[in-house]
Amino acid sequence: MPFSRHELIPGWRDLVTMGPYRRDHWVALRVALAIGAPLVLLWATGSMQLAIFAVFGAFTSVYGRGLDVFARLRLQSIAAGALLVSVGVGALISLSPERGLLVLPIAAAWAFLMSLLGDRVRWAPPGPMFQIFALAAIAALAVDGAVLLRGLGVAVVTAVWSLLLGLVFGAVGELVDRGRAARAAGGGAGAPAQAPGPAFSGPAASGASATGAPASGASAVGSLSTGSIRSVRPARLSTGSIRSVRPARSTPLGRAWMFAVGTLVAGAIPLLIGIGHPYWAMVSAIAGLSAATGFHRVLRATHRLVGTVLGLGAAAVLMAFEPSGLVVVLLVIALQGGVELFIVRNYTLGLLFLTPLVLVMGRLAGDVSAGQLLLERGVETLIGVAVAVAIAVVLERLPASSKL
C-alpha cells in the first residue's frame, strides 16, 4: 500500500479527546507522596542540592500503573534497579572532564539496552525515557564525588520508599475492592454487579502508561491514554489508511535501534548549536517514539509540543513570583500530582503540569536564569519532537518486510 503523509497527520480532536477516568487520583496521591516526602526532608535538612537524585528515585512509583500489588512490586523493583544504575552511570560520566562528549554516545547505547530490558519485562511507561533522563541529567551536574555519593544514597532511599508506598496502596486497594465486592454480592439479585478493580492503581493494565503510550510496539491498536479518538474508532480505515490503526511491525531489536538513533540525533543537535540541557531533546524524542504506530508517534510528538508550549506559559507565571524554599517543594508535589491525574487521559494536558514541574526543579538548581530555562526548554522540545516525527515518517516509508 503506498504511503501517504496524510495518514500520519493528527486532527484537532486527536489532541483534545480525553481518555476515561480510572481512579487516577489514587495514582496521583501515591506518586506525589513518593516524591514529596523525600523533598520535604531534604528541605528540612538544608540538602536541596540533592533533590534531583530524589526525583529520579521517585520515578520508580510511576511504573506498574494498574497492576495488582505483587505484579507492581516486581515491575517497580526492576524499574528501580534500572533507574538507580542509570543514575550511577550518569554520576561516573559527570566525574570526567569530557562529560559533554561522553554523554551522547553512552546515552544512545543506554537507550538501546534499556529499550531491550523494557520490552523484556513489559514495563509501562514503555521505552527508556526515564532512564535516559536520569543518566543524562546527572551526567550534566558539575559537583564533586562526595555530593554524587550522597545523591546516590538519596536515590536509593527514595526508590525504596516508592516501593513501600506501592505495597501499602496496593494492599489497601485490595481490601477496599474485597469490601466493595462483598457489599455488591450481599445486595441481592436486584443490585447491579460491579467488577472489582484495583482501587488505588488507576487505569487497568491494558497497555495504558504514565506517558500515555501503549505498553509496547506490539500492543493492541493504540490506547485510550493517547487521548486520540482514532485509537478507539477505526474510522481511519475508510480513508484507506490501515497503517494509522495497525501496530507497526516491530521487534525488540528494531525498537532498541530506533530509540538509540533518536537519542543520538536529538542530543547531538543541541550540542552542535550550543544549547544547554540537551537531555530535554533526547527525552522529547524518546517520548514521541514510545507510541506503537507511526500515526501515534506523530500524535504523541504533537501532544508533546503543544503541551510544552502551554506549559511554558504556566511556568513563566509561576517563576515570575520567584518561589523558593518550601514553596518550591509544595509546587513540585502539586505539579507532580497534576501530571499523574491527566497525563494518561490526555498527554497535552499532562504536559501543562509537567513542563512547569521540570522548570521549577531546574530553577531550584540555580544554574541559569528563568528566561534562559524557558527558551532552552522550548527549543529543545521542538528539536526532540522534530526528530521523533522524522523517524516516524522514515519508518512508515520502509517496506513492510523491513519494518523495525
N, C-alpha and C positions, 0 to 999 in steps of 0.2 A: 504494500500500500504506500503510495507516495506521501512524503512528509509535507505538511503544511504548517507554516509558523502560526496560523490562527488556532491550531489545536492547542497551543501552549499559552495562549493569552487569556488570563482570567478576567471575568467580568466584575462589575461593582458588587453584585450580590455575593460573589465568592468571598469578597473581603469583609462584608458586613454581617453575613449569616452567623448566628450564634449556635453553638452546639448545645446539647441538652445539659441541664444542671444535674449533677450526680453527687450531692452532698460534698461539694468541693470545699465548703467552709471548714470541714474537719481536716482536710489535707493542708489548707492554708494555715490553720492553727498549729498543726504539727510541725510544718516547715518553719513557721515564724518562731516557734519555741526553740527549734533546733539551732537557729542562727541567733535568736535574741538573747537567750540565757548566757552563752559564752561572751557575746559582745558587752553585755551589762557587767560581767565580771572583769573583762579587760578594761572597761572604762573605770570601774571602781578601783582597780589596782594601778591605774596610770600606764597601761600597756597597750594602748590603741594602735601602736605601730604594728602589732601582731594581728590586727583584725582581719587582714586579708587571708591569713592562714586559717582562721576560724571559719571564714566564709567557705573556703574550699573543703574543709572537713564537713561542714553542714550540708554541702551538696549531696552527701550521702542520702539525706532524707527525701530528695525528690525522686528517687528510684523506687520501683515496686508499687507504684500507684495502682490501687485496685486489687492487689493480691491479698491472699489470706496471710495471717500473721507469720507463719513459718516460711512460706514461699517468699514473702517480702524480706524476712531476716536473711535468708540465703542470698537473695539477689542484692540486697543492700550491703551485705558483707563483702561480696565480690566487688561491687562498685566502690565501696570504701577503700578496699585494698588498691584498686586501680587509681583512685584519686590520690591516695597517700603516696604511692610510688611516683605518680606524676609530679606531685609537689616536691618529692625528693630529687627527681631528675632535674626539675627546674632549679632547685637550690644548688645543685652541683654546677649547672651551667652558669648561674649567677656569680659563682666564685671565680670564673675565668675572666680575664681582661678582654677576651674576644667573644664575650657572650652575645653581642649583637650579630656576629656572623654565625655562631654555632647554633643559635636557637632555631633558625629557619629549617636547615636540613634535619635536625633532630626532631623538631615538631612534626615535620612531614612523615618521618619514619614512625614516630609515635602514633600519629593518626592512623597509619596503616595497621599497626599492631593492635591498637585499641579498638579499631573497627572489627578486626577479626575476633577479638575477645567478646565484644558486644554482640556480634552475630552468634557466637557460640553459646553464650548464656542467655541470649534474647533479652537483654536489658532494655528498659524503656524509662526515660527518653532514649531513643536509638542514636547510634553514631558516637563519635569520640569528642563531642563538643566540650563537655565539662572537663575532660582530661586534658585537652589541648589548652583550654583556658587556664587551668591550674598550672600546667608546665610553663607556658609562655609568660604568664603574668608574674610568676615567682622568679623566672629567669631574668626578668627585666629589673628586679629590685637591686638597688645599689646599697647593700647592707653587708655587715661583716658576718663571719661564720657563727659567732655566738648568737646573733639575732636569728639567723636561719635555723640553728639548732633549737632554740626556744620556740620558734614558729612551727617547726615540725611537731614538737610536743603538743602545742595548742591544736594543730590539725588533727592529731591522733585522738586527743581527748574529745574534741568536738565530734569527730566521726563516731566514737563510742557512744557519746551522748545521743547522737541521732539514731543509732541502732536501738538504744534503750527506749527512746520515745516511740519508735516503730513498734516495739514489742508491747509497750503499755497501751498505745492507741489501738493496736490490733486486738489485744486481749479484751479490752473494754468494749470494743466494737462487736466482738463475737458474743459477749454477754448480752449486749443490747439486742442483737439480732435474734438470739435464742428467746429472749423475753418477748420480743415482738411476734415471733413465730408461735410461741405458746399462747399468747393472747389471741392471735388470729385463729388458732386451732380450737380454742375454748369459746370462740364467739358463736359457734353453731353454724348450721348449714347456710344460714342466710347471710353470714359475714363473708365478704369477698376475701379470697386467699391472697396473701401478699408473699411474693418470693423474697426470702431474706437475702440481703446483700451486705457487703462489708460497710458497716455504719461509718467508720472513720477512715475509709480508704479512698473515697472519691469515685472516679469512673471505674466501671468494671474492667477486668483485664481483657479488653477486646482490641488491643492494639493502640489504644489512646496513650499518649505520653505527655510528660510535662512540657515538651516542646510542641506538642500538638501534631506530631508526625506519627504515622503508622509504625508499629513496633519493629518492622524490618522491611527490606525491599521486597520480600515475598509475601507481605501481608495482604489481606483482602483489600478490595478496591477502596483506597483512601480510608479516611476515618472521620467521624463526626468532629473530632478535635481539630481538623483543619479549618473548621468554620466555612467549609465550601459546600454549597448546595449540590455541586456537581459530584461530590463524593458519595452522596446518598441517592441521587436521582440519575438514572442512566440516559438522560436526555441528550447527552453529547453524541450518543450513537446515531441519532437522526441526522447529524451532520457528516457522518462517515468517519468520525474521529474516534476510533477504538483505542488508540494509544493513550488518550487522556483519561480513560477509565479502567484500563487494564494495567495491573502492576508490571513494571518493567522486568523483562527477562534479565535477571541479575544473579550473580554468585557472590559469596562472601569475599572471594579474592578480588572480583571486579569492583565491588563496593569499596574495599580497602584501598585499591589503587585510585578510585575516584576521590576519596577523602584525602589521600596523600597529595595528589596533584592539586586539588582545590586549596589545601593548606599551604602548599609551597607557592603557588601563584599568588594567592591572596595576601600572603605575608611578604612576598618579595616586592610588591608594588609600593607599599608604604615605606619600606626600607630604601628603595631606589629614589623616591621623591622626598625622603627626609621627614616623614611624619612620625610622631611618637605613637606608642601603643599599637604596633602592628598586629597584635593578637586580636584586637577587635575586628579587623578584617578577616582573619582566619576563622574566628568563631562565627561571623556572619555567613561566610561561605559554607561552613560545615552545617549550620542551621538550615540553610536552604537545601542542601544536598541530602539531608537526612530523611526527606519525604520519599515515598515509594515509587512514584511515577514521574515522568517528565513534566506533565501538567502540574502536579502537586509540588514539584521542586520549584517551578517558576512561581506558583501561587505562594509558597512559603517564603520565597525570597521577596516577593512583592509585599506580603504581610510585614516582613522584617523592615523593609524600607519605610513603608507608610507608618508603621507603629513607632519606628525610631524618630521620624520627623515630628510626629505628635509628642512623643516622649521628650524630645529636646526642648519643646516649648514648656512642658511641665517642669522639666529640670531647671530651665532658666529662671522660672518664677521661684522655685524653691531655693536655688542657690543665690538669688538676689538678696535673700534675708540673711545670708552668711551663717547658716546653722553651725553649731559646734557642740562638742561635748556630748552630754546625754541626749540632747535634741537630735543629733545625728543618729545616735543609736536607735532612738524611738522611730525616727523616719525610716531607717533601714528595716526595722521589724515590720512597720506598717506597709511599706512598699513591697517587701517580700511576700507578705500575706496577700496583697493585691495581685501580685504575679500569679500565685498559685490558684487564686479564685477564678481567674479569667483566661489564663494562657492556653488551657486545653480547649476552652469553649470558643475562643476567638483569639488567634495569635496576635493580631494587630492590637487588640485591647490589652493583652498581656504585656506587650512591648511598651505601652503607655506607662506602665508601672516599672518595668524592668530597666528602661533607659535612665530615668532619674535615679533609680537604685544604684546602678553602676557608677553614674557620675557623682553622686553624693559620696560613695565609697572612694572614688578617685580623688575627690576634693579633700577627703579626710587625710589622704596621704600627703597632701600639700605640695606635690611636686610641680604642678603648673597652675596657671590661673584658670578661673572658671570659664572664661571665654575661650581659651585655648582647648580646654577639655570638650566643650560643646562642639567646636569646629572639628576637632580630630574625630570625635565620635561620629559625627555626621558624614565626614569624608570617608572614613574607613568602613563604615557600614555600607556606603554606596559602592566602594571597591569590592567588598565581600559579596554583596548582592549581585553585582555585575559578573563576577567570576562564577558564582553559582548558576546564574541564568545561562551564561555562555557554555558551561559544561553540560547543563541540561539539554540545551539545543544541539550540541555536538553529539551527545549520546542518542538523541532522537533521530539524528541523521544517519547513524550507523545502521547497517543491515541487521535484521532481526537475529541472524545467526551469530553476530559479533557483539551483541548487547553485553554491557558489563553487568 
